[in-house]
């Protein structure tokens, strides 16, 4: 009799435990599409210049594996970066002689400067993480290869003359090259970015799957939608070494002085600089289930008999 009681207790305990334990590992394969948009900065070591600020959208496709709360994501994505540099405080004083042989100082100031850099990269992310109910995270590296990069700048230049023997300065005299807000531009110049390794972290949750009062999660085998916040940080230096032109310079020509401006990232101020990118933003992922071998069966532990199973496929009790 005691043996039967002990056997019944063991069977009851086994049923209680198995009601919350998968009979076989839960594994799902997905093809996912993701898009994200973030605020981005170029952190650099250029003296007296603030970090470049901009936007950093991405779009990609991934293979996604879910196995007992473990996540693996491998794919490819296209990354676009737009950055704006600040070019403030550019002023020059040029000693000159006018047509009558009098010495004077030409003051040159640059205003309304616009300096933009564009980047297009192909990224290969390899991310691992976990998913528990509505919460998930992924972390890992992205190999980033530069496909395209350009930069350009434009500004307005104002010049005026200062004479020792005159009390007032001289403005807006075209025959002396004293002008106000004369436009100048660098045109579009190529910008080569180095290969990069980006450290990625995203933390978020599923939008399609919220717990019900019974504790059962709906739509677990359907399309999954994730929304997360992410951080990307470039580990390697983006800037290639080079000998750039001065940020602002002038040359004497037959028509007088000609003024030139260079984009910051190809000027001599950025020679030997260290530049890394940092992005923070939101990421939306839609994961579509791939065809799986066999079927998946789920049972309500209160409605099926002990050891009841259909043949084949993955099976779980709740």
C-alpha positions in Angstrom: 0.0 0.0 0.0 2.8 2.4 0.9 4.4 1.6 -2.4 1.3 2.7 -4.3 1.0 5.9 -2.2 4.6 6.7 -2.9 4.2 6.0 -6.6 1.1 8.3 -6.8 3.0 11.1 -5.0 5.9 10.8 -7.4 3.6 10.8 -10.4 1.7 13.9 -9.0 5.0 15.7 -8.4 6.2 14.9 -11.9 2.9 16.2 -13.5 3.2 19.4 -11.4 6.7 20.0 -12.6 6.1 19.1 -16.2 3.1 21.6 -16.3 5.7 24.4 -16.4 8.5 22.6 -18.3 8.9 22.0 -22.0 8.9 18.4 -23.1 11.4 19.4 -25.7 13.4 22.6 -26.3 11.4 25.5 -27.8 13.2 26.5 -31.0 12.0 29.0 -33.6 13.7 30.4 -36.7 12.8 33.8 -38.1 13.7 36.1 -41.0 13.5 39.6 -39.6 13.5 43.1 -41.0 14.6 46.1 -38.9 14.8 49.8 -39.2 16.2 52.3 -36.8 16.8 56.0 -36.5 19.2 57.6 -34.1 20.9 60.8 -33.0 24.6 60.5 -34.0 27.8 62.2 -33.1 31.4 62.1 -34.4 33.6 62.2 -31.4 37.0 63.6 -32.4 40.3 64.9 -31.1 40.3 68.1 -33.3 41.4 71.1 -31.2 38.8 73.8 -30.5 36.1 72.0 -32.4 32.9 70.5 -30.9 31.7 67.0 -32.0 29.8 66.8 -35.2 26.1 66.1 -34.7 23.6 64.4 -37.1 21.3 61.5 -37.9 22.1 57.8 -38.4 19.3 55.7 -40.0 19.7 52.0 -40.7 17.7 49.3 -42.5 18.6 45.6 -42.6 17.5 42.0 -42.9 18.6 39.3 -40.4 18.3 35.6 -39.5 17.0 35.3 -36.0 17.1 32.2 -33.8 15.1 31.8 -30.6 16.0 28.8 -28.5 14.7 28.5 -24.9 15.0 32.3 -24.2 18.3 32.5 -26.1 18.5 34.9 -29.1 20.9 34.9 -32.0 20.7 37.5 -34.8 23.0 37.6 -37.8 22.4 39.7 -40.9 23.4 42.7 -43.0 22.3 46.3 -42.9 22.8 49.5 -44.7 23.8 52.5 -42.6 23.6 56.2 -43.6 25.3 58.9 -41.5 24.7 62.7 -41.9 26.9 64.9 -39.7 27.2 68.7 -39.4 30.4 70.3 -38.1 30.6 73.7 -36.5 33.0 76.2 -38.1 33.0 79.2 -35.8 35.5 81.8 -35.0 37.4 82.0 -38.3 39.0 85.4 -38.6 42.2 86.6 -40.3 44.1 89.9 -40.4 46.1 90.4 -43.6 48.7 93.2 -43.9 48.3 94.8 -47.4 49.1 97.9 -49.5 46.5 99.7 -51.5 46.9 101.2 -55.0 48.3 104.4 -53.6 51.0 102.7 -51.6 49.4 103.1 -48.2 49.6 100.2 -45.7 46.4 98.9 -44.1 45.1 95.7 -42.5 42.4 93.7 -44.2 40.1 92.1 -41.6 38.4 88.9 -42.8 35.7 87.2 -40.9 33.7 84.0 -41.8 30.1 83.6 -40.9 27.0 81.4 -41.7 29.3 78.4 -42.2 27.8 75.1 -43.2 29.9 71.9 -43.1 28.3 68.5 -43.8 29.7 65.0 -44.1 27.8 62.0 -45.5 28.6 58.3 -45.0 27.1 55.1 -46.4 28.3 51.8 -44.8 27.4 48.2 -45.1 27.2 46.5 -41.6 27.3 42.9 -40.7 25.9 42.5 -37.2 26.5 39.4 -35.0 24.3 39.7 -31.9 23.4 37.4 -29.1 21.0 38.0 -26.2 17.9 36.7 -24.5 14.1 37.0 -24.5 11.8 36.5 -21.6 8.1 37.2 -22.1 7.9 40.8 -23.4 11.5 41.7 -22.5 14.5 41.1 -24.7 18.1 42.3 -25.3 20.8 41.9 -27.9 24.5 42.7 -27.7 27.5 42.2 -30.0 29.7 43.6 -32.7 29.0 45.0 -36.1 31.6 44.9 -38.9 31.2 48.1 -40.8 32.6 48.7 -44.3 32.5 52.1 -45.9 30.9 52.3 -49.4 30.7 56.0 -49.9 31.7 59.2 -48.2 31.7 62.9 -49.2 31.9 66.3 -47.5 31.3 69.9 -48.4 31.3 73.3 -46.8 30.0 76.8 -47.6 30.2 80.1 -45.8 30.0 83.9 -46.2 33.0 86.1 -45.9 33.1 89.7 -44.9 36.2 92.0 -45.4 36.9 95.5 -44.3 40.0 97.8 -44.2 41.7 99.3 -41.1 44.0 102.3 -41.6 46.1 103.8 -38.8 45.6 107.3 -40.1 41.8 107.1 -40.4 39.4 106.9 -37.5 36.8 104.8 -39.2 37.2 101.4 -40.9 36.3 101.0 -44.6 33.4 98.7 -45.7 31.7 97.7 -48.9 34.3 99.1 -51.4 34.5 96.6 -54.2 37.5 98.3 -55.8 39.4 97.6 -52.6 37.8 94.1 -52.1 35.9 95.2 -49.0 32.7 93.2 -49.2 29.9 92.0 -46.9 28.7 88.4 -46.8 30.3 87.3 -50.0 29.5 83.5 -50.5 32.2 80.9 -50.9 32.0 77.1 -51.2 34.4 74.2 -51.3 32.2 72.0 -53.6 31.7 68.4 -52.9 34.9 66.5 -52.0 35.5 62.7 -51.4 35.9 61.5 -47.9 37.3 58.1 -47.2 36.3 56.4 -43.9 38.1 53.4 -42.5 36.6 50.0 -41.8 35.1 50.0 -38.3 33.9 47.7 -35.6 30.8 48.9 -33.9 29.8 47.8 -30.4 26.0 47.4 -30.3 23.5 47.1 -27.5 19.7 47.1 -27.8 17.1 46.6 -25.0 13.4 46.5 -25.5 10.3 44.4 -25.7 7.7 42.7 -27.9 4.8 44.8 -29.0 2.6 41.9 -30.1 2.9 39.7 -27.0 1.6 40.8 -23.6 0.8 38.5 -20.7 -2.8 37.7 -20.1 -4.3 37.1 -16.6 -3.9 33.4 -17.0 -0.1 33.8 -17.6 -0.3 32.4 -21.2 1.3 34.5 -23.9 -0.6 34.9 -27.1 0.7 34.7 -30.6 4.0 33.1 -29.7 4.4 31.4 -33.0 3.2 34.3 -35.2 5.0 37.4 -36.5 6.9 39.0 -33.7 7.3 42.8 -33.4 10.0 44.3 -31.3 10.7 47.9 -30.3 14.0 48.8 -28.5 16.4 51.5 -27.7 19.9 51.0 -28.9 23.4 52.4 -28.6 26.1 52.0 -31.2 29.7 53.0 -30.5 32.5 52.8 -33.1 35.6 51.2 -31.6 38.1 52.0 -34.4 39.3 55.3 -35.8 37.3 56.4 -38.8 39.8 58.9 -40.1 42.5 58.0 -42.6 45.8 59.8 -42.3 46.4 62.6 -44.8 47.8 66.0 -45.5 44.8 68.3 -45.7 44.5 71.9 -46.9 44.1 74.8 -44.3 40.6 75.2 -43.1 40.5 78.7 -44.5 43.1 80.3 -46.8 43.5 83.0 -49.5 45.6 83.4 -52.6 46.6 86.4 -54.6 45.3 86.3 -58.2 44.9 88.8 -61.1 41.5 89.7 -59.7 42.8 90.3 -56.2 42.5 88.0 -53.2 40.6 84.7 -53.6 39.3 83.1 -50.4 38.9 79.3 -49.9 37.2 77.2 -47.3 37.8 73.5 -46.7 35.5 71.0 -44.9 36.8 70.3 -41.4 37.3 66.5 -41.9 39.6 67.0 -44.9 41.4 70.0 -43.6 44.8 70.0 -42.0 43.1 70.4 -38.6 42.0 66.9 -38.9 45.4 65.4 -39.8 46.2 62.6 -37.5 42.9 63.1 -35.6 41.0 60.2 -34.0 37.3 60.1 -34.9 34.7 57.7 -33.6 31.0 57.6 -34.1 28.3 57.3 -31.4 24.6 56.8 -32.0 21.6 56.5 -29.8 18.1 55.8 -31.0 15.1 53.6 -31.5 14.9 50.3 -33.4 11.8 48.5 -34.8 12.1 44.8 -35.8 9.5 42.6 -37.4 10.4 38.9 -37.3 8.6 36.4 -39.7 8.7 32.7 -38.7 10.4 30.4 -41.0 9.0 27.0 -42.0 9.8 24.4 -39.3 10.2 20.7 -39.7 7.3 18.8 -38.1 4.5 20.5 -36.1 4.4 22.1 -32.8 1.8 21.0 -30.2 0.9 22.7 -27.0 -1.3 21.2 -24.3 -3.3 22.5 -21.4 -2.1 20.4 -18.5 -5.6 20.6 -17.0 -7.3 19.1 -20.0 -5.0 16.3 -21.2 -4.2 12.9 -19.6 -0.8 12.1 -18.2 1.8 11.3 -20.9 -0.6 12.2 -23.7 1.4 13.2 -26.8 0.8 13.5 -30.5 3.5 11.9 -32.7 6.2 14.1 -34.1 7.0 17.7 -33.8 7.8 19.7 -30.7 5.5 19.5 -27.7 5.0 21.4 -24.5 2.7 21.5 -21.5 1.3 24.7 -19.9 
